[in-house]
Structure formats: structure tokens, C-alpha cells
Amino acid sequence: MTPLHQPDEPSGLTADSADEAPALSAVPLTGRNGGDGPAYRWGFGAFLLVEAVLLLSAVFLAAILDPHPSSIVTVTDVLVGTIVPTILAAAVAVLATVLRGNGPVIDLRLTWRWADIKVGLKLGLAGIVFTSAAALVWTRIVGANDASSAINTVLDGGRMPLTAAVVMFLYVWLVGPICEEIIFRGLLWGAIERQRWGRWAAFGLSTAIFAVSHLEPIRTTLLLVIAIPIGLARLRTGKLPASVVAHQVNNFLPALAMLLVAMGVMAG
């Protein structure tokens, strides 16, 4: 039998990674029982389902938490409405790999090495410089109010109880990036890989869809810039943990600033 074409390995892959389980280029081409065909049976449909869960759960929780437009939304309401939909959507993404594939470790490339973490740290730090400059330019163009993210509207220039502020800080810095990377650089990236469009197509499409899916039209261009170093970490290593680390590094300063504003340490 003529062997199937194997896609190029990520540029960051070394000979040492040949012992990693399983080989990155072989995963989409080997079925559960070692036969020909894709290693997983999920694709764009799974990603669309996850996006639907994200949007519908957000709408559902908003309707429950704020049944009357005139009612006062508590901090707990805001935290639940912000955090739960993203975590739920990421859980559905993981479940899709369990039910229709080989599980998240293989299908979402969750295996890692310290070298991958270092790549994520480096690109995350470089991304802070890059995106901070872009954010400064963008703020000058659209104004400070229009440049604010949806998360920042939680504060609305006010204080937040310490517990809620810490929870939001940990979510924006650590938990949110994990969930978003599972969805975009994990599930979506894998769906694109399954079409054999190439790694650069996966990088470009996942970066663009990541920016658009935040549903913040004014900030879409800025989000696109922010997503580039994160996507490069995934592209460079072929592993999801690298992009998770890059995303967390990128989110640390905004999360810290939000925490300090919420605690009243610095002005909003």
C-alpha cells in the first residue's frame, strides 16, 4: 500500500521528541486500532457545537441572573456569567475528544516538555511587548473607553469584594487561557489539521476566529495582534501547553491591573 502523505513536522520539533507519545505528524493519520484513516472522528462540527454551548450558556445565565432589566446584578452574578460559559464550553470540547477520538491528551496535543514551556514563556513575554505597543496605538485611535475589554466592564470603575476580585484575577490569568486554548488552538486547530490544509492554515484560521469569536468588534484587530504570539507558540512546538503558557503570560498584567483596580489600589 502506498503510504499516506505525512504533513511537515513543526519547526520546533527535535529528534528527542521522536520518543514522545504519539508522533505529532502521525496522530491524524492513524486510527484507534492502528488502521488507515483519521485518529479522531470530530472536526468543525465539534467546534461549532462548543461555540454554540459558549454563546447559549452565556445568554441563558444572563437571562436567569438578570430576569428584569432594572434589577441590580451582583458581583456573584457577574462572576458566574463570565466564567461558567467558558469552562462549560471547554469541558464540551474535551468530551468531544473522549467520545469521538482518543481523548484530549492525544487529540488536543496536551503532551508537553519543559522545552515547550520555555517556548511559551519566551513568546508570551515577547507578546507582552508587542501587544502592549499595539494596545497603546489602538487606544490612541479608538479612545480608552472603546478599547476596554468586555471583562473590564465588570469593574465599571468601581470596587469589587476581595474574594471576587481574586477569583476574577485567577480566571483571567490562569483558567480562562486554558479553556480558550482548548477550544481554539486545540479543538479548532485539530479540526483544521484534519482537513490537511497545513499548519500555517491552522495558525491563520485559528488566530482570526479567536479574535472574531470574542464578539468585540471594535477590539477585533487588537485581539488579532494579541493572538499572533500565542498561535506561534502552538505552531513552533506542535503542542497545546506552549500556547497555554504564552496566553497566561500575556494575560498576567491585564489581570493584575484589574485586581488592583477592583481592590482600589490603583485608579481605573
N, C-alpha and C positions, 0 to 999 in steps of 0.2 A: 504493500500500500504506500502510495506517495505520502510522505509526512506533511502534515499541515504546516502552513507558514507560521513561524513564531515571530511575534512582534519584538521590536528592539527593546533591549533592557534599559531601564532608567539609567541616566548618565552617572548617577551616584552609586551604582551597584558595583561591588568589588568581588573578587574571586572568593573572598571569605564568605560572602553571602550565599554561595552555592550550597552551603550546608544548612541554610535557613529553611524552614518548612512552611509552605512548599515554595518551589521556584516561582518567582513573580510572573515570568512570561508563560509558565505552563498552566497556571491556575485556570484561566478562562478556556483552556483547550482540553482539559481532562475532566471527564465526568466522575460521579461519585465512585463508580466501580472500575475506574481506570480506562473506560472506553472513550471513543472519539465523541466530540461534542462539548458544549459549554459546561463548566463546572457548576454553574448555577442556572436556575430557570426563572430568575427575576430580571427585570430590566426597567425601562422607562415607566411601565405601569406601576411598579412598586414605588418609584419616586413620586409619581403623581398622586398615589394613594397617601403617601406620607405628607405631601404638601396639603392635600385635602384635609387630613386629620389636623394638621397645624392650624389651618385657617378656620375650619369649622369649630374646633375646640375653643379657639380664641373668641369666636363670635358667641358660642354657647355660654362660655363662662362670663363674658361681658353682659349677656342678657340676664344671667342668674344673679350676678353680683351687683348689677345696677339696673333693676327692673323698672325704675322710674327715673326719667332724666333729671329730675330735680333732687333726687336723693344724694346724700353725701357718700362718696366712695372712700372706704377706709384704706389704710396702708396695707392691711392684710389682703383686701380685695385686689389691690394693685399688684402685690407680690404674686398672688396666686394666678391672676390673669396674665401676668408676664412670663412666669416661669413654667407653669404646668403645661401649656400647649407645646412648648419646645421640647420638654422632657418626654411628653407623651408621643410626639412625632418621632423622636429619636428611638424610642422603645419600639414603635411600629417598624421602623427601618431595620432594627436588629432582628425583630421577629420574622420579617420577610426573608432574611438570610437563613434563619433557622428552619423555616417551613419550606422554602423553595431553593435552598442552596446548601452550603457546607458550614454555615454558621458565620458569625461576624469576624472571628479571628482570621479565617482564610479569605472569605469573600470581600471583607472591607479592609484587608491588609493591615490588621491590627498587631501583627508581629513587629517587634522592634529591637533595635540595637542601640547602644549608647551613641554610636556614630550618628544615627538618625536623630536622636535627641539634640546632639550638638548642632546638626544642620538646622533643626527647628529653632534653636536658640539664636544662632547667627542670623538667620533670615528674619526672625522675629525682631531682633534688635535693629537690624538694617531697615526693616519695615517701619519701625517707630520713627526713625529719622526721616525716611521717605514720606510716610503718610502724615507726619506732623507738618512738614513743609507744605504738602498738598492741602492739608486741612486749613493751614493759615491762609493760603492763597484763596481757597474756596470760601472761607469765612469773609474775606475781604470782598469777594464777588457777590455773594448772596446775602451777607449780613449774619450777625451772630445768632439771631433768633431762628432764621430759616435753616441755619447749619446745624442746629441742635438735633440730636438723635431722638428717636421715639422713647428710648429708655430715660433720657434726661428730662422728658416731660413728666416723669413720675415725681420728680422733686418740685418742679414748678417754682423754683427759687425758695422753697421752704425747707423746714427741718423734717427729719424722719426719726422715729424712735431708734435707739441704738441697735436693738436686735434686728429690726427690719433693715436698717442700713447695712449691717454686717452680712445679712443673708443676701441682699441685693449685690453687695460687693463680691461675695464669693461666687454668686451666679454669673455675673458679668465677666469676672476674671477667669474662673475655672470651669464651671459647669456648662455655661452657655456655649463656649467654644467647643467642648467635647461633643455636645449634642449637634451643633451646626456642622461640625466636621464629619460626623457620622452620616448626616443627611446629604451634604453636598460633595465633599471630597471622598466620601465613602460610597454611599448608595448611588448617587448620580454619576460619579466618576466611573464606578463599576458598570453602570448601565451603558455609558458611552463606550467603554472598553469592549463590552460585549459586541458592539456593532463593528469592531475592528476599524475604527476611524483614526486610531493613533493616539499617542499620549498627549500630543500638543492640542489635538481637538478636545480631549478630555479636560485639559488645563483651561483652554479658552472658553469652552461652553460652561463648565462648572463655575468659573470666575464670573462670567456675565450673568448667569442665572442666580448665583449667590447675591449679587448686587441688586438685581431686579426684584428678587423674591422678598426683600425686606419691606417692600411696599412703601418706600420713602422716596418719591420721585425726585425731589429736589436734591437729595443726597446720593442718588444712584451713581453719579460719576465719581464722587468721593469714595463710595463703597467699592467701586470697581478698582480704584487705586489701592485701597486698603487690602483687597483680596489678592492682589498680584503676588506679594511675597509669601503669603500663606499657601497659595496654589503652587508656587515654585518649590516650596518645601516638600509637598506631595510629589511633584514631578521629579525632583532631584533624587529622592530616596526611594520612591515607589511605595512608601509606607504611610499609613494614616497618622501614626503618633507624631511624626515630624511636623505635619501641618497643624495638629492639635497644639503642640508646643508653640509654634510660631503664632498661632491665633491667640493663645493665652498670653504670650509676651506682649503682643500688640494691644491686647485689651487691658493690661495691668494699669497703665497710667490713667486712662479714662475711668476705670473702675475705682481707682484710688481717689481721683478728683471727685467723683460722685459721692464717695463715702465721706470725704472731708466736708463737702458742701452739705450733705444730709446731717452731719453732726454739728454743723455750724462753725467748724474750724476755719473754713475759708468761704469767701463770698461766692454766690452762684454766678 
